[in-house]
Amino acid sequence: MKTDAFALRHIGPRDNDLEHMLKTIGAESLDQLIQETIPSDIRLKSDLDLEPAMTEYEFANHITQLGNKNKMFQSYIGLGYNAAIIPAVIQRNVFENPGWYTAYTPYQAEIAQGRLEAILNFQTMVIELTGMEIANASLLDEATAAAEAMALLFDVRTRDQKKANVCKFFVSDAILPQTLSVLQTRSTPIGVELVVGDHQKFDFSSEFFGAILQYPGKFGQVYDYADFIAKAAENEIKVAVAADILSLAKLTPPGEIGAAVVLGTTQRFGIPLGYGGPHAAYFATKDEYKRSMPGRIIGVTIDTNGNRALRMALQTREQHIKRDKATSNICTAQVLLSVMAGMYAVYHGPKGLKYIASKVHASAVTLANTLEKIGFEQTNTAFFDTIVVKADVQKVKEIAVQNEVNFYYIDENTISISLNETTSIADLNKIVTIFASAKGTQAIKIESLSQTNHFPESIERTSTFLEHDVFTKHHSETALMRYIKMLERKDLALNHSMISLGSCTMKLNAASEMLPLSNARWNNIHPFAPLDQAQGYQEMLAKLEQQLNVITGFAGTTLQPNSGAQGEYAGLMVIRAYHQSRGDHHRNIALIPSSAHGTNPASAAMAGMKVVVTKTLENGNIDVEDLRAKAILHKDNLSCLMVTYPSTHGVFESAIKEITQLIHDNGGQVYMDGANMNAQVGLTNPATIGADVCHLNLHKTFAIPHGGGGPGVGPICVAPQLVPFLPTNPVIPTGGENAITAISAAPWGSALVCLISYGYICMLGAEGLKQSTEYAILNANYIKEKLNGHYDTLYSGEMGRAAHEMILECRPFKEKGIEVTDIAKRLMDYGFHAPTVSFPVAGTLMIEPTESENLEELDRFCDAMIAIRKEIEEATLDNPNNVLKNSPHTLAMVTTDNWNFPYSREAAAFPLDYIAENKFWPTVRRVDEAYGDRNLNCSCAPIEAYMES
């Protein structure tokens, strides 16, 4: 056993399991299985050209040495990013805890009550700090949250505004530059005209439907926006405010002065800078706009017994329902980061947040006063944490660099300084010394902080916030540690059992990949720091891009998109730019198979394309003749085909090269959805099948944890003709020579978690990556054959094989009164998270085991599914009082004195022997989805506040 080979640890089945597994599936060898699964004409002819695999120990040393190339300057750059203190109790018990970072999106509410409560805390925090009525469970970053606000306000225009095609959106010139860039990207395709200007000179014309303001402004000036918002309302112009969430502990919340949307980032609530992310954005709005609000909302409901339970609310807004009618393609939140930010508020409470905000403000006031005393002019008339100083930039910068300090240099005579939670009096004195040296004068030593506010009393917050119990009783480390543990015990994550979600690739997130994220050399770098201070990051990111180029067969990569859906959008916008560069502005037709992911048509609509749906055959494959007819019909206007490969049905379609050639012959480009890339790596690739661009889910194929619904990273890889159009950033330029404007806020998106995928590729190497794909396919076909005779597999390839996932037919069980949801809930009693339910085919289960699951776990899962199949046979349509319909069974239910069920407690809770060794108890019975939507409550109000009388 080669104990230093990372592949040995990452791949689940052992060498001595292989013969048994192959015998079960009827193959002589692993190579034969692959030959029967993947068409020969798309198989790679040689191994991936990657460096030899590192051992875990070698990678640890390598990443440490690389991290040492990042310079640890004190950064006062600001622009929406500020150094923050991560409470150690949160770092250890959430950020570094697989019980939190390996969980899946809480679609199965009964086994996600802990995470749901943590997100509800986040929503409550946001609602109360912003003064709004409803908030979602987080978005990707501040810039994209602003774009979502613009889209929401466009969607909720008055009937008269829509009839008159009112399409202008005012953007204050105090907006963050990266936010403006993303707004520029997102506005044009959907028909919104941006007008950027001074909000103090805005004329409130009827040509405008909305406006966005920055609070405080990008360089720290705090404006009183009450009159602006009131005048806007008089003219039916709805206003979004991008607000610094920490400042809202001291400044009047925008919701109290009539804002329609309040958004921003929660990064400074205990989230590391991470060279740009991942960070949880927040988004709050009025209750009347809840059905237009992007992202996910956690709501309070009741379970079968009438007890309080939590769930994802308003799920019908999700893209797989709305498709091309969706106003957003957001399907990834930043749940792990929102949990951390919410816990930060729980730990500090309202008094703690006020103290931190007051200290930050006092530091800024003290610094401003001191610099003025030594002869500098500070120009902000009102500010929270950022001051603007007139000075000789060249002199100040030279001395600042010598002292390892970063400021933001607005122009040759103007500097902004953004202070933060970590700033000490010693740090302030260091800043004063730098400026004094530049002026050639004596520094004044700061001994204490000023306690006077430097903003008008009219915008000082007077309202209370965070008075709910959860924010007042967990302020000791012991209390918070136990609270976090209590919530963790309510959640089923990968550290308990396999999560076999098709299309979601819930594989091992190795500790050796995760450890560098806690290193300050990686997690404390400002995204707008000069490049020479981030050489470790630059080397790692460039190498990761090169590795992904090799894996996909493409010529260029951008890591900027920080979700898979954002990657889809980026890919389509690059295709759009390519066509426009050739004068083909009219090419706007996107062909999308009916089986596609719901985000595909939503992304196409957001990119300004018209969706034309193509048919799918009964065997699940694309109807090539229908595709051919529609490609020819629309050849003059064809922009692209969006195709998932292997298909959403878990099959390598043999006609794929014919399909891609057909699109090229008719003037289009081929976008490949990379959701199923775990079946391709090392065996085939998007370039080989004829695609032009693909997005990759680094949180799936490349081992970044799902984090309960985020972080995600969705880079796109492109063919040579598309490289010039890869996106840029307005502060740190990136991308191609004809780059489109920004897709997300940070130049390299969620750069910190890219370390995980970099480690995954470095430690597996070409052979390990190929093996991982082979074993993913092996594990899927093993489950397929083990369940054969108990469940029918809906689709398979021409040789009867599945790819890395399969769809089980469950619709016939309706004859017994059993729905696919009943199977999903019953699996909880067996200690498993359900596979993907009713996607892509209603009434089915889509299973993907990944390569990381060992034979014993695969067998346990199959045993559970077979046992459930026997329970289905015992069910009857006329008697719903059975073990499936009553599932899941809670500990309280099983231990009650009254047991009124026609089966034993043992059958309910311990149907197989293995369960007793490691029993997972769902903490609520089946949740009432409809009740939660009828009585929507998305904050920490007690159950009595909304229960029906």
Rosetta blueprint (number, residue, H / E / L):
1 M L
2 K L
3 T L
4 D L
5 A L
6 F H
7 A H
8 L H
9 R H
10 H H
11 I L
12 G L
13 P L
14 R L
15 D H
16 N H
17 D H
18 L H
19 E H
20 H H
21 M H
22 L H
23 K H
24 T H
25 I H
26 G L
27 A L
28 E L
29 S L
30 L H
31 D H
32 Q H
33 L H
34 I H
35 Q H
36 E H
37 T H
38 I L
39 P L
40 S H
41 D H
42 I H
43 R L
44 L L
45 K L
46 S L
47 D L
48 L L
49 D L
50 L L
51 E L
52 P L
53 A L
54 M L
55 T L
56 E H
57 Y H
58 E H
59 F H
60 A H
61 N H
62 H H
63 I H
64 T H
65 Q H
66 L H
67 G H
68 N L
69 K L
70 N E
71 K L
72 M L
73 F L
74 Q E
75 S E
76 Y L
77 I L
78 G E
79 L L
80 G L
81 Y E
82 N L
83 A L
84 A L
85 I L
86 I L
87 P L
88 A H
89 V H
90 I H
91 Q H
92 R H
93 N H
94 V H
95 F H
96 E L
97 N L
98 P H
99 G H
100 W H
101 Y H
102 T L
103 A L
104 Y L
105 T L
106 P L
107 Y L
108 Q L
109 A H
110 E H
111 I H
112 A E
113 Q H
114 G H
115 R H
116 L H
117 E H
118 A H
119 I H
120 L H
121 N H
122 F H
123 Q H
124 T H
125 M H
126 V H
127 I H
128 E H
129 L H
130 T H
131 G L
132 M L
133 E L
134 I E
135 A E
136 N L
137 A L
138 S L
139 L E
140 L L
141 D L
142 E H
143 A H
144 T H
145 A H
146 A H
147 A H
148 E H
149 A H
150 M H
151 A H
152 L H
153 L H
154 F H
155 D H
156 V L
157 R L
158 T L
159 R H
160 D H
161 Q H
162 K H
163 K H
164 A L
165 N L
166 V L
167 C L
168 K E
169 F E
170 F E
171 V E
172 S E
173 D L
174 A L
175 I L
176 L L
177 P H
178 Q H
179 T H
180 L H
181 S H
182 V H
183 L H
184 Q H
185 T H
186 R H
187 S H
188 T H
189 P H
190 I H
191 G L
192 V L
193 E E
194 L E
195 V E
196 V E
197 G E
198 D L
199 H H
200 Q H
201 K H
202 F L
203 D L
204 F L
205 S L
206 S L
207 E L
208 F E
209 F E
210 G E
211 A E
212 I E
213 L E
214 Q E
215 Y E
216 P L
217 G L
218 K L
219 F L
220 G L
221 Q E
222 V L
223 Y L
224 D L
225 Y L
226 A H
227 D H
228 F H
229 I H
230 A H
231 K H
232 A H
233 A H
234 E H
235 N L
236 E L
237 I L
238 K E
239 V E
240 A E
241 V E
242 A E
243 A E
244 D L
245 I L
246 L L
247 S H
248 L H
249 A H
250 K L
251 L E
252 T L
253 P L
254 P H
255 G H
256 E H
257 I H
258 G L
259 A L
260 A L
261 V E
262 V E
263 L E
264 G E
265 T E
266 T L
267 Q L
268 R L
269 F L
270 G L
271 I L
272 P L
273 L L
274 G H
275 Y H
276 G H
277 G L
278 P L
279 H L
280 A L
281 A E
282 Y E
283 F E
284 A E
285 T E
286 K L
287 D H
288 E H
289 Y H
290 K H
291 R H
292 S H
293 M L
294 P L
295 G L
296 R L
297 I E
298 I E
299 G E
300 V E
301 T E
302 I E
303 D E
304 T L
305 N L
306 G L
307 N L
308 R E
309 A E
310 L E
311 R E
312 M E
313 A E
314 L L
315 Q H
316 T H
317 R H
318 E L
319 Q H
320 H H
321 I H
322 K H
323 R H
324 D H
325 K H
326 A L
327 T L
328 S L
329 N L
330 I L
331 C L
332 T L
333 A L
334 Q L
335 V H
336 L H
337 L H
338 S H
339 V H
340 M H
341 A H
342 G H
343 M H
344 Y H
345 A H
346 V H
347 Y H
348 H H
349 G H
350 P H
351 K H
352 G H
353 L H
354 K H
355 Y H
356 I H
357 A H
358 S H
359 K H
360 V H
361 H H
362 A H
363 S H
364 A H
365 V H
366 T H
367 L H
368 A H
369 N H
370 T H
371 L H
372 E H
373 K H
374 I L
375 G L
376 F L
377 E E
378 Q E
379 T L
380 N L
381 T L
382 A L
383 F E
384 F L
385 D L
386 T E
387 I E
388 V E
389 V E
390 K E
391 A L
392 D L
393 V H
394 Q H
395 K H
396 V H
397 K H
398 E H
399 I H
400 A H
401 V H
402 Q H
403 N L
404 E L
405 V E
406 N E
407 F L
408 Y E
409 Y E
410 I E
411 D E
412 E L
413 N L
414 T E
415 I E
416 S E
417 I E
418 S E
419 L L
420 N L
421 E L
422 T L
423 T L
424 S L
425 I H
426 A H
427 D H
428 L H
429 N H
430 K H
431 I H
432 V H
433 T H
434 I H
435 F H
436 A H
437 S H
438 A H
439 K H
440 G L
441 T L
442 Q L
443 A L
444 I L
445 K L
446 I L
447 E L
448 S L
449 L L
450 S L
451 Q L
452 T L
453 N L
454 H L
455 F L
456 P L
457 E H
458 S H
459 I H
460 E E
461 R L
462 T L
463 S L
464 T L
465 F L
466 L L
467 E L
468 H L
469 D H
470 V H
471 F H
472 T L
473 K L
474 H L
475 H L
476 S L
477 E H
478 T H
479 A H
480 L H
481 M H
482 R H
483 Y H
484 I H
485 K H
486 M H
487 L H
488 E H
489 R L
490 K L
491 D E
492 L L
493 A L
494 L L
495 N L
496 H L
497 S L
498 M L
499 I E
500 S L
501 L E
502 G L
503 S L
504 C L
505 T L
506 M L
507 K L
508 L L
509 N L
510 A L
511 A H
512 S H
513 E H
514 M H
515 L H
516 P H
517 L H
518 S H
519 N L
520 A H
521 R H
522 W H
523 N H
524 N L
525 I L
526 H L
527 P L
528 F L
529 A L
530 P L
531 L H
532 D H
533 Q H
534 A E
535 Q H
536 G H
537 Y H
538 Q H
539 E H
540 M H
541 L H
542 A H
543 K H
544 L H
545 E H
546 Q H
547 Q H
548 L H
549 N H
550 V H
551 I H
552 T H
553 G L
554 F L
555 A L
556 G E
557 T E
558 T E
559 L L
560 Q L
561 P L
562 N L
563 S L
564 G H
565 A H
566 Q H
567 G H
568 E H
569 Y H
570 A H
571 G H
572 L H
573 M H
574 V H
575 I H
576 R H
577 A H
578 Y H
579 H H
580 Q H
581 S H
582 R L
583 G L
584 D L
585 H L
586 H L
587 R L
588 N L
589 I E
590 A E
591 L E
592 I E
593 P E
594 S L
595 S L
596 A L
597 H L
598 G L
599 T H
600 N H
601 P H
602 A H
603 S H
604 A H
605 A H
606 M H
607 A L
608 G L
609 M L
610 K E
611 V E
612 V E
613 V E
614 T E
615 K L
616 T E
617 L L
618 E L
619 N L
620 G L
621 N L
622 I E
623 D L
624 V H
625 E H
626 D H
627 L H
628 R H
629 A H
630 K H
631 A H
632 I H
633 L H
634 H L
635 K L
636 D L
637 N L
638 L E
639 S E
640 C E
641 L E
642 M E
643 V E
644 T E
645 Y L
646 P L
647 S L
648 T L
649 H L
650 G L
651 V L
652 F L
653 E L
654 S L
655 A L
656 I H
657 K H
658 E H
659 I H
660 T H
661 Q H
662 L H
663 I H
664 H H
665 D H
666 N L
667 G L
668 G L
669 Q E
670 V E
671 Y E
672 M E
673 D E
674 G H
675 A H
676 N H
677 M H
678 N H
679 A H
680 Q L
681 V L
682 G L
683 L L
684 T L
685 N L
686 P H
687 A H
688 T H
689 I H
690 G L
691 A L
692 D L
693 V E
694 C E
695 H E
696 L L
697 N L
698 L L
699 H L
700 K L
701 T L
702 F L
703 A L
704 I L
705 P L
706 H L
707 G L
708 G L
709 G L
710 G L
711 P L
712 G L
713 V L
714 G L
715 P L
716 I E
717 C E
718 V E
719 A L
720 P H
721 Q H
722 L H
723 V H
724 P H
725 F H
726 L L
727 P L
728 T L
729 N L
730 P L
731 V L
732 I L
733 P L
734 T L
735 G L
736 G L
737 E L
738 N L
739 A L
740 I L
741 T L
742 A L
743 I L
744 S L
745 A L
746 A L
747 P L
748 W L
749 G L
750 S L
751 A H
752 L H
753 V H
754 C H
755 L H
756 I H
757 S H
758 Y H
759 G H
760 Y H
761 I H
762 C H
763 M H
764 L H
765 G H
766 A H
767 E H
768 G H
769 L H
770 K H
771 Q H
772 S H
773 T H
774 E H
775 Y H
776 A H
777 I H
778 L H
779 N H
780 A H
781 N H
782 Y H
783 I H
784 K H
785 E H
786 K H
787 L H
788 N L
789 G L
790 H L
791 Y L
792 D E
793 T E
794 L L
795 Y L
796 S L
797 G L
798 E L
799 M L
800 G L
801 R L
802 A L
803 A L
804 H L
805 E L
806 M E
807 I E
808 L E
809 E E
810 C L
811 R H
812 P H
813 F H
814 K H
815 E H
816 K H
817 G L
818 I L
819 E L
820 V H
821 T H
822 D H
823 I H
824 A H
825 K H
826 R H
827 L H
828 M H
829 D H
830 Y L
831 G L
832 F L
833 H E
834 A L
835 P L
836 T E
837 V E
838 S L
839 F L
840 P L
841 V L
842 A L
843 G L
844 T E
845 L E
846 M E
847 I E
848 E L
849 P L
850 T L
851 E L
852 S L
853 E L
854 N L
855 L H
856 E H
857 E H
858 L H
859 D H
860 R H
861 F H
862 C H
863 D H
864 A H
865 M H
866 I H
867 A H
868 I H
869 R H
870 K H
871 E H
872 I H
873 E H
874 E H
875 A L
876 T E
877 L L
878 D L
879 N E
880 P L
881 N L
882 N L
883 V L
884 L L
885 K L
886 N L
887 S L
888 P L
889 H L
890 T L
891 L H
892 A H
893 M H
894 V H
895 T L
896 T L
897 D L
898 N L
899 W L
900 N L
901 F L
902 P L
903 Y L
904 S L
905 R H
906 E H
907 A H
908 A H
909 A H
910 F L
911 P L
912 L L
913 D H
914 Y H
915 I H
916 A H
917 E H
918 N H
919 K L
920 F L
921 W L
922 P L
923 T L
924 V L
925 R L
926 R L
927 V E
928 D L
929 E H
930 A H
931 Y H
932 G H
933 D H
934 R H
935 N L
936 L L
937 N L
938 C L
939 S L
940 C L
941 A L
942 P L
943 I H
944 E H
945 A H
946 Y L
947 M L
948 E L
949 S L
